[in-house]
Amino acid sequence: MDPVEAWLESRPSDGRGCGRLRCGACVGEWHVEAYLGAGLSSEVYRVRNLRLSYEGALKLLVNDARNLKARFMAEIDALRFLSLPALPRFFGSGELDGSPYYVMEYLLPIPDPMPRGEVPGFMNKVAKAVQTLHEAGYVHRDLKPGNIMLRRNGDPVLIDLGLVKKRGNAHTPLGWRPRRVSMVDGKPVGVGTIDFAAPEQLLAGKSLVQGDVFSLGKIAWYLYDENPPQSMRSIIHRATREIPTERYESAQAFAAAVRRRNRWMFLCMALVALGFVAVALAVVFRSEIKNAMLGLLVPPSAASGTEPGNDTVDENNLPFVPTEPEEDLLKRPDETQEAYFSRMESLAEVGDSSAQVSVADACFHGKGTPTNRVAAVEWYRKAADAGEPAAQASLAFCLLNGLGCERNVEEAADWYAKGAAQEDLNAINGLAFCYLNGLGVDKDERKGFGIAMKAAVRGHAPSQTLVGECFFAGRGVERDQERGEAWLYRATRQNNKRAEILLQAY
């Protein structure tokens, strides 16, 4: 079966048949053959040219209730005027009953899921495609898996160009006037997609080359189902750093890193293969190798036969120096909560500060032992005095809320400050809360916001929620609902319940 037909046949029906257009209908010189699906405001159809019989994809705006027509028209203009190999070929546009549409070349979806071994090669090609757009003087601003499709030869193509923006002094093709950002529910559209857009794009609307690099890293993370191999993990980590200047300086540099990774993996595989060959040869010629080695290792008297019986190696008497294994502080798979608590308690009593934190957590939450927050505070204090930042943050939380001890906001703020000095994210978040509310310290909302942002940009969901609240309420920062929503959305991606509640409330 043709791969296109197989894909169409496998697509689930949404009960709308061919959508607004029916199969067999004609739109200009295009014959509608199949309904492919719908997005926020448009529908896509597979069509065939009546005169020349070549395939195309027709995209029709069917819902302008959210004022997305400007973005749709911007997409048409970008396709019409930017003739790049990385973009779809543009076949024409028009209106149908007052609704704009355009036709581009027919493309195939990327595999879902994509075989893990194919991801590096695919990302190399995608990064090269993005680089051609950058070299033309534009940034995409909405890169994500759904906006990448394939030609039949496997080359990736960037689609959905409604947010393409000129950068710097890039040349604008004659006749193209880039449109202003459209409005949706009274808010500007242009920040991209939450899960793939760079922080500076979400929060400040900045359009940088490094923003597209950030999206490339997020796409690779997604294609690996959030579990990339170690060699790709470092590349993704650099591409998705919070600060733009710490990322790869270009899509081309990202592609080069991926290619180096592929060459390194090839070399490793070759070495492994050589290792297997060596082992096979050793098995085949084991006796010859053994005799040769014995000739080098056995003393001359034994080799000459003066001391019979010493011409073999006693494997039971080889020297062996045992090493003391480190105590495992993690719960073992076959270990009950009670047994784990008992093991940690034994370690805690002899002064292991990490075990003391585990015992305190167990007492606080009642895991493997009855809930006892007084005991939890005692253990937290021992570990905190020993310099454990996690214990310092937990002890501060108990003191701030009077859990297992008398409430003491001054001491709580002091312990939060000690944990924050060791870069503990929970401690940083707690210290920010104290400054925002004047708990144990002089109230300073600007300082509290700055401290919270320090942990938020490092991915700490509670701090991201706190930053979102600050933007909504104008605490320590200028009120900005859009940025507040963006930070809350980032926290919800980590399943932060408070962020979800606040989004619904706001």
Residue pairs with C-beta under 8 A, 6 or more apart in sequence:
1 9
3 108
4 46
4 106
4 108
7 108
7 109
8 34
8 36
8 46
11 36
11 37
14 37
14 38
16 35
16 38
17 23
17 35
18 25
18 32
18 34
18 35
18 45
19 35
19 38
19 43
19 45
19 62
20 43
20 60
20 62
21 27
21 32
21 35
21 43
21 45
21 60
22 32
23 32
23 33
23 34
23 35
24 31
24 32
25 31
25 32
26 32
26 50
27 47
27 58
27 60
27 94
27 96
27 101
28 92
28 94
29 49
29 50
29 51
30 47
30 48
30 49
30 50
30 56
30 58
30 103
31 47
31 48
31 49
31 50
32 45
32 46
32 47
32 58
33 45
33 46
33 47
33 48
34 45
34 46
35 43
35 44
35 45
35 46
36 44
36 45
36 46
36 57
37 43
37 44
38 44
38 62
40 63
40 66
40 68
41 61
41 62
41 63
41 64
41 65
41 66
41 68
41 72
42 59
42 60
42 61
42 62
42 63
42 72
43 59
43 60
43 62
44 57
44 58
44 59
44 60
45 57
45 58
45 60
46 55
46 56
46 57
46 58
46 106
47 55
47 56
47 57
47 58
47 103
48 54
48 55
48 56
49 55
49 56
49 91
55 105
55 106
56 91
56 103
56 104
56 105
56 106
57 88
57 103
57 104
57 105
57 106
57 107
58 101
58 102
58 103
59 101
59 102
59 103
59 104
60 96
60 99
60 100
60 101
61 68
61 69
61 72
61 99
61 100
61 101
62 99
64 99
66 184
66 185
67 182
67 183
67 184
68 182
68 184
68 189
69 100
69 182
70 179
70 180
70 181
70 182
70 183
71 162
71 163
71 179
71 181
71 182
71 189
72 100
72 162
73 100
73 179
74 161
74 162
74 163
74 164
74 178
74 179
74 182
75 102
75 160
75 161
75 162
76 93
76 100
76 102
77 176
77 177
77 178
77 179
78 87
78 161
78 162
78 164
78 176
79 87
79 88
79 90
79 102
79 104
79 161
80 90
80 93
80 176
81 173
81 175
81 176
82 133
82 136
82 138
82 161
82 164
82 173
83 90
84 132
84 133
84 136
85 129
85 132
85 155
86 128
86 129
86 130
86 132
86 133
86 156
86 157
86 158
87 133
87 157
87 158
87 159
87 161
88 104
88 105
88 107
88 149
88 157
88 159
89 104
89 105
90 102
90 103
90 104
91 102
91 103
91 104
91 105
92 102
92 103
93 100
93 101
93 102
93 103
94 100
94 101
94 102
95 101
104 159
105 151
107 149
107 150
107 151
107 157
107 159
108 149
108 150
108 151
108 152
109 149
109 150
110 122
110 145
110 148
110 149
110 150
110 156
111 118
112 145
113 223
113 225
114 122
114 223
116 224
116 229
119 220
119 223
119 224
119 228
119 232
120 232
120 258
120 261
120 262
120 265
121 262
122 156
122 223
123 216
123 219
123 220
123 223
123 254
123 255
123 258
124 255
124 258
124 259
124 262
125 154
125 155
125 156
126 148
126 156
126 216
126 219
127 216
127 251
127 252
127 254
127 255
127 258
128 251
128 252
128 255
129 155
129 156
129 157
129 158
130 140
130 143
130 158
130 212
130 216
130 251
131 250
131 251
131 252
131 255
133 139
133 140
133 158
133 164
133 212
134 167
134 209
134 212
134 250
134 251
136 170
137 166
137 167
137 168
137 169
137 170
137 171
138 164
138 165
138 166
138 167
138 170
139 164
139 165
139 167
139 207
139 208
139 209
139 211
139 212
140 147
140 158
140 161
140 163
140 164
140 212
140 215
141 163
141 164
141 165
141 190
141 192
141 197
141 201
141 207
141 211
141 212
142 160
142 162
142 163
142 192
142 193
142 196
142 197
143 158
143 192
143 196
143 212
143 215
143 216
143 219
144 193
144 195
144 196
144 215
144 218
144 219
145 219
145 222
145 223
146 160
147 158
147 159
147 160
148 156
148 157
148 158
148 159
148 219
149 156
149 157
149 159
150 156
150 157
151 157
162 182
163 189
163 190
163 192
165 178
165 190
165 207
166 172
166 178
167 207
167 208
167 209
172 178
181 188
181 189
181 190
182 188
182 189
183 189
187 482
188 205
188 482
190 205
191 197
191 201
191 202
191 205
191 482
191 486
192 198
192 201
192 202
192 211
192 215
194 202
194 486
194 489
194 490
194 493
195 218
195 222
195 493
196 215
196 218
196 219
196 222
197 211
197 214
197 215
198 208
198 210
198 211
198 214
198 215
198 244
199 214
199 242
199 457
200 206
200 208
200 211
200 244
201 207
201 208
201 211
201 214
202 483
202 486
202 490
203 483
203 486
203 487
206 244
208 244
209 249
209 250
209 251
210 244
210 245
210 247
210 248
210 249
211 244
212 251
213 239
213 247
213 248
213 250
213 251
213 253
213 254
214 239
214 240
214 244
214 247
216 239
216 251
216 254
217 235
217 236
217 237
217 238
217 239
217 240
217 247
217 254
218 240
220 228
220 232
220 235
220 236
220 239
221 228
221 236
221 240
224 232
228 236
231 261
231 264
231 265
232 258
232 261
235 254
235 257
235 258
235 261
238 246
238 247
238 248
238 257
239 247
239 248
239 254
240 247
241 247
242 457
242 458
248 254
248 257
282 289
294 303
294 311
294 313
295 303
297 313
298 310
298 311
299 310
301 307
301 310
302 310
302 311
303 311
305 311
327 347
327 352
327 355
329 344
329 347
329 352
329 354
329 355
329 358
331 337
331 340
332 340
335 343
336 368
337 362
337 367
337 368
338 368
338 369
339 368
340 368
341 359
341 362
341 367
341 368
341 369
342 368
344 355
344 358
344 359
344 362
345 355
345 359
347 355
348 355
348 356
348 358
348 359
348 379
348 382
351 386
353 382
353 383
353 386
353 387
353 388
353 391
354 383
354 388
356 379
356 380
356 382
356 383
356 386
356 388
356 391
357 379
357 380
357 383
357 388
357 390
357 391
357 394
359 379
360 375
360 376
360 377
360 378
360 379
360 380
360 383
360 391
360 394
361 367
361 376
361 394
362 368
362 369
363 369
363 371
363 372
363 373
363 375
363 376
363 379
364 371
364 373
364 376
364 394
364 398
364 403
364 404
365 371
372 404
373 398
373 403
373 404
374 404
374 405
375 404
376 398
376 404
377 395
377 398
377 403
377 404
377 405
379 391
380 391
380 394
380 395
380 398
381 391
381 395
382 391
383 390
383 391
384 391
384 392
384 395
384 415
384 418
387 422
389 418
389 419
389 422
389 423
389 424
389 427
390 419
390 424
390 426
392 415
392 416
392 418
392 419
392 422
392 424
392 427
393 415
393 416
393 419
393 424
393 426
393 427
393 430
394 426
395 415
396 411
396 412
396 413
396 414
396 415
396 416
396 419
396 427
396 430
397 403
397 412
397 426
397 430
398 404
398 405
399 405
399 407
399 408
399 409
399 411
399 412
399 415
400 407
400 409
400 412
400 413
400 430
400 434
400 439
400 440
401 407
409 434
409 439
409 440
410 440
411 440
412 430
412 434
412 439
412 440
413 431
413 434
413 439
413 440
413 441
414 440
415 427
416 427
416 430
416 431
416 434
417 427
417 431
418 427
419 426
419 427
419 428
419 430
419 431
420 427
420 428
420 430
420 431
420 451
425 455
425 458
425 460
425 463
426 460
426 462
428 451
428 452
428 454
428 455
428 460
428 463
429 452
429 455
429 460
429 462
429 463
429 466
431 451
432 448
432 449
432 451
432 452
432 455
432 463
432 466
433 439
433 448
433 452
433 466
434 440
434 441
434 448
435 441
435 443
435 444
435 445
435 447
435 448
435 451
436 443
436 445
436 448
436 449
436 452
436 466
436 470
436 475
436 476
437 443
437 448
445 470
445 475
445 476
446 476
446 477
447 476
448 470
448 475
448 476
449 467
449 470
449 475
449 476
449 477
450 476
452 463
452 466
452 467
452 470
453 463
453 467
454 463
455 462
455 463
456 463
456 464
456 466
456 467
456 487
459 494
461 490
461 491
461 494
461 495
461 496
461 499
462 491
462 496
462 498
464 487
464 488
464 490
464 491
464 494
464 496
464 499
465 487
465 488
465 491
465 496
465 498
465 499
465 502
467 487
468 483
468 484
468 485
468 486
468 487
468 488
468 491
468 499
468 502
469 475
469 484
469 502
470 476
470 477
470 484
471 477
471 479
471 480
471 481
471 483
471 484
471 487
472 479
472 481
472 484
472 502
472 506
473 479
481 506
484 506
485 503
485 506
488 499
488 502
488 503
488 506
489 499
489 503
491 498
491 499
492 499
492 500
492 503
